């Protein structure tokens, strides 16, 4: 619970700073450094966006005196008192929240899911279009409270009935007009006008529920998600660590071969546990996998909290060779809440184009617009504690890393990219690996954004005549 309150502290500080007229962090920092000289712009940004460790609260609270209005400082001090009161060793209990939202509301859904995980709350996502309104209350049986988005939808006319359920708190998120149509006078209605407002109100509501003695709690080792819920409530990654290394192809002089290693430490939350782990690769259109030339994968390490074995399934090609999948079967299945730690290694023959001309021609034909760069990419579809991805590009390839890229709901998130650079989550340097000189680029992100994709991009060389 302390992690959630820390996040609430950062969110409230960001809101208070903007409300006090400090639009630029640099101006705010200049005032705060009078009371906390060691404070840096990077540290201030981390506190605002991701909260802070408990030991960082006291100096910033002292620095805030005389900079923010007294009322804002009192709110922050109250949050600090809550953090001090709830901080204790050991693993905090988790609470389950049902989030009812259609997939069309993806950007807000991503933000809500991220906030809930930071508050040590397990979100279970339900699309109301996929179930009948009569079946929905049954899906809420395991939840302490529900978050209902887009309450003006006809599917959400049952919101009034849900609000009458004893022991179930329902938060309605929407515009003022939407909320007014349903439960304008009900205190559980939360009106958002922007991401900061939504983050602050949702965090406050979650923490209030967690402090409520009537809230049901679960031990993480026994935590499960209701059957039939979406993927976001079924897996939790402790670690997702990926390494890419490229070389000129032994099979095609116009391509690169790729060496891939991925370690995943995950916990299955579904009542049926976790029975399989799938590795998937997608190709640039125009460079398909074939039956004779596809990734060759093997499991190099595996451990789990209970005894069992693993079996590597047969390779599967789909989409005319554009997608490759191979599944590790766990025998027997893990129990809900148990973890499994697997490492997969493999070689992908002729996986990437080697020259800019080939990339431009393929993307112009199949993507509608040519591009002259390439990348390694990983989507974040499940709550993840730590995501790491590295790329090694030998000098002979002529490729140079140019930075990170992040997308969310298919839109580029330039602010998050800049944050990754400033806080040191992205780095690139020239080095030597196994006696080979080249470029090494790394993304190392704590709690990456759910429903986002993280890239490491590089420039492509021209073919030499």
HELIX and SHEET records of a PDB file:
HELIX    1   1 UNK A    2  UNK A   19  1                                  18    
HELIX    2   2 UNK A   25  UNK A   32  1                                   8    
HELIX    3   3 UNK A   41  UNK A   50  1                                  10    
HELIX    4   4 UNK A   55  UNK A   64  1                                  10    
HELIX    5   5 UNK A   70  UNK A   86  1                                  17    
HELIX    6   6 UNK A  103  UNK A  105  5                                   3    
HELIX    7   7 UNK A  106  UNK A  118  1                                  13    
HELIX    8   8 UNK A  128  UNK A  130  5                                   3    
HELIX    9   9 UNK A  133  UNK A  139  1                                   7    
HELIX   10  10 UNK A  154  UNK A  158  5                                   5    
HELIX   11  11 UNK A  159  UNK A  163  1                                   5    
HELIX   12  12 UNK A  176  UNK A  183  1                                   8    
HELIX   13  13 UNK A  195  UNK A  211  1                                  17    
HELIX   14  14 UNK A  220  UNK A  222  5                                   3    
HELIX   15  15 UNK A  231  UNK A  233  5                                   3    
HELIX   16  16 UNK A  356  UNK A  366  1                                  11    
HELIX   17  17 UNK A  395  UNK A  397  5                                   3    
HELIX   18  18 UNK A  414  UNK A  422  1                                   9    
SHEET    1   A 5 UNK A 121  UNK A 126  0                                        
SHEET    2   A 5 UNK A  95  UNK A 100  1                                        
SHEET    3   A 5 UNK A 145  UNK A 149  1                                        
SHEET    4   A 5 UNK A 169  UNK A 174  1                                        
SHEET    5   A 5 UNK A 189  UNK A 191  1                                        
SHEET    1   B 5 UNK A 296  UNK A 304  0                                        
SHEET    2   B 5 UNK A 339  UNK A 353 -1                                        
SHEET    3   B 5 UNK A 255  UNK A 268 -1                                        
SHEET    4   B 5 UNK A 235  UNK A 248 -1                                        
SHEET    5   B 5 UNK A 383  UNK A 384  1                                        
SHEET    1   C 7 UNK A 296  UNK A 304  0                                        
SHEET    2   C 7 UNK A 339  UNK A 353 -1                                        
SHEET    3   C 7 UNK A 255  UNK A 268 -1                                        
SHEET    4   C 7 UNK A 235  UNK A 248 -1                                        
SHEET    5   C 7 UNK A 386  UNK A 394  1                                        
SHEET    6   C 7 UNK A 436  UNK A 446 -1                                        
SHEET    7   C 7 UNK A 426  UNK A 433 -1                                        
SHEET    1   D 3 UNK A 274  UNK A 282  0                                        
SHEET    2   D 3 UNK A 323  UNK A 334 -1                                        
SHEET    3   D 3 UNK A 309  UNK A 312 -1                                        
SHEET    1   E 3 UNK A 274  UNK A 282  0                                        
SHEET    2   E 3 UNK A 323  UNK A 334 -1                                        
SHEET    3   E 3 UNK A 316  UNK A 318 -1                                        
SHEET    1   F 4 UNK A 373  UNK A 380  0                                        
SHEET    2   F 4 UNK A 452  UNK A 459 -1                                        
SHEET    3   F 4 UNK A 400  UNK A 408 -1                                        
SHEET    4   F 4 UNK A 411  UNK A 412 -1                                        
END                                                                             
